[in-house]
Amino acid sequence: MYLNHQRSCSGISRLTSHAASTEMFQTHLHNRTGLPTPRKGVVTVELAMVLPIIFLFFFLALELASINFARQTLGYAAYEAARKSSIPGVARTIGEDEAMRQMNLVGLGEGAVIEIDNSEAAVTATITLPSSGFSWGPVGYFGSYTIRESCTVMKE
């Protein structure tokens, strides 16, 4: 039980319990007739107005996080594909297989296009992934978005 220190009009202090001070506060919520004021349900209406906006921001953050995750994964997969393809005597498909393996580890391989350009001095691996491969949210803010990551590795 909490005790509140209150000063009366006559200047004499008195201690009241928390329940008594709560009761005094609640009497201010009633009008002169003693009936409650017509504010019942205001919080519900405010929640109903604000909750969709909060959900939109939540799903937007989820979509942005999934785009960043996919971009980082594709960058690493392109690096691994270029690195494997730069080894002398290795077939080009080894690099493509390594890129697909890296993307399939996190579930991003579906719909990816892998291009490996093997010139005399360098190997360039480019991976393109449409948004259908990484969109997690039900809203789909970035429905037509495509990620393209590329990595060039010099041959020795």
C-alpha positions in Angstrom: 0.0 0.0 0.0 1.3 3.4 -1.0 0.9 6.4 1.3 0.5 9.9 -0.2 1.3 13.0 1.7 -1.5 15.6 1.2 -2.0 19.0 2.8 -5.5 20.1 3.7 -6.8 23.6 3.4 -6.3 24.2 7.1 -2.6 23.6 6.7 -2.7 20.2 8.7 -1.0 17.4 6.9 -2.6 14.0 6.6 -1.7 10.7 5.1 -4.1 8.9 2.8 -3.8 5.5 1.2 -3.2 5.0 -2.6 -6.7 3.6 -2.9 -8.2 6.8 -1.5 -6.2 9.1 -3.8 -7.1 6.9 -6.8 -10.8 7.3 -5.8 -10.4 11.0 -5.6 -8.8 11.1 -9.0 -11.6 9.0 -10.5 -14.3 11.3 -9.3 -12.9 14.0 -11.6 -13.7 11.7 -14.6 -17.4 11.9 -13.8 -19.6 14.8 -14.5 -21.8 16.6 -11.9 -24.5 13.9 -12.1 -22.0 11.2 -11.1 -22.3 9.5 -14.5 -19.1 8.7 -16.4 -18.0 11.0 -19.2 -18.6 9.8 -22.8 -14.9 8.9 -23.4 -15.5 5.2 -23.3 -13.9 3.5 -26.3 -11.7 6.4 -27.4 -8.5 4.3 -27.0 -10.1 1.6 -29.2 -10.9 4.0 -31.9 -7.4 5.6 -31.8 -5.8 2.1 -31.9 -7.9 1.2 -34.9 -6.7 4.3 -36.7 -3.0 4.0 -35.8 -2.5 0.2 -36.0 -2.6 -0.1 -39.8 0.0 2.6 -40.1 2.2 0.8 -37.6 1.8 -2.5 -39.5 2.7 -0.7 -42.8 5.9 0.6 -41.2 6.7 -2.8 -39.8 6.3 -4.5 -43.1 8.3 -1.8 -44.9 11.2 -2.4 -42.4 10.9 -6.1 -43.0 11.1 -5.6 -46.8 14.1 -3.3 -46.5 15.9 -5.8 -44.3 15.2 -8.6 -46.8 16.5 -6.5 -49.7 19.7 -5.7 -47.8 20.1 -9.4 -46.8 19.6 -10.5 -50.4 22.0 -7.9 -51.7 24.7 -9.0 -49.3 24.2 -12.6 -50.1 24.3 -12.0 -53.9 27.5 -10.0 -53.5 29.2 -12.9 -51.6 27.8 -15.5 -54.1 29.2 -13.4 -57.0 32.6 -13.2 -55.3 32.7 -17.0 -54.7 31.6 -17.7 -58.3 34.3 -15.4 -59.7 36.9 -16.9 -57.3 36.1 -20.5 -58.3 36.0 -19.6 -62.0 39.4 -17.9 -61.8 41.2 -21.1 -60.9 43.1 -22.3 -64.0 41.7 -25.4 -65.6 38.3 -25.2 -63.9 35.1 -25.2 -65.9 32.8 -22.2 -65.9 30.0 -24.3 -64.4 31.9 -24.8 -61.2 31.6 -21.0 -60.5 27.9 -21.1 -61.4 27.3 -24.1 -59.1 29.2 -22.4 -56.2 27.0 -19.2 -56.6 23.8 -21.3 -56.6 25.1 -23.2 -53.6 25.7 -20.0 -51.7 22.3 -18.6 -52.5 20.5 -21.9 -51.8 22.0 -21.9 -48.3 19.7 -19.0 -47.4 16.9 -19.8 -49.8 17.6 -17.2 -52.5 18.5 -19.3 -55.5 15.0 -19.4 -57.1 14.9 -17.2 -60.2 18.5 -16.1 -60.1 20.4 -15.5 -63.4 24.2 -16.1 -63.2 26.6 -14.8 -65.9 30.3 -15.5 -65.8 32.6 -13.6 -68.2 36.0 -15.4 -68.3 38.5 -13.2 -70.1 42.3 -13.6 -70.2 43.0 -11.1 -67.4 40.0 -11.3 -65.1 36.8 -13.2 -64.3 33.5 -11.3 -63.8 30.5 -12.9 -62.2 27.2 -11.1 -62.3 24.1 -12.4 -60.5 20.6 -10.9 -61.1 17.7 -11.8 -58.8 14.1 -10.6 -59.2 12.1 -9.5 -56.1 10.0 -12.7 -56.1 13.2 -14.4 -54.8 13.6 -12.3 -51.7 10.3 -10.6 -50.8 9.1 -11.9 -47.4 6.3 -9.5 -46.5 2.7 -9.8 -47.7 2.5 -6.2 -48.9 5.3 -6.4 -51.5 6.5 -2.8 -51.6 9.2 -3.6 -54.1 7.3 -5.9 -56.4 9.3 -5.0 -59.6 12.7 -4.5 -57.9 15.7 -6.5 -59.2 19.0 -6.8 -57.4 22.1 -7.1 -59.6 25.5 -7.8 -58.0 28.8 -8.2 -59.8 32.3 -9.1 -58.8 35.6 -9.1 -60.8 38.6 -11.2 -59.7 41.9 -10.8 -61.5 43.6 -14.0 -62.7 47.2 -14.8 -61.5 
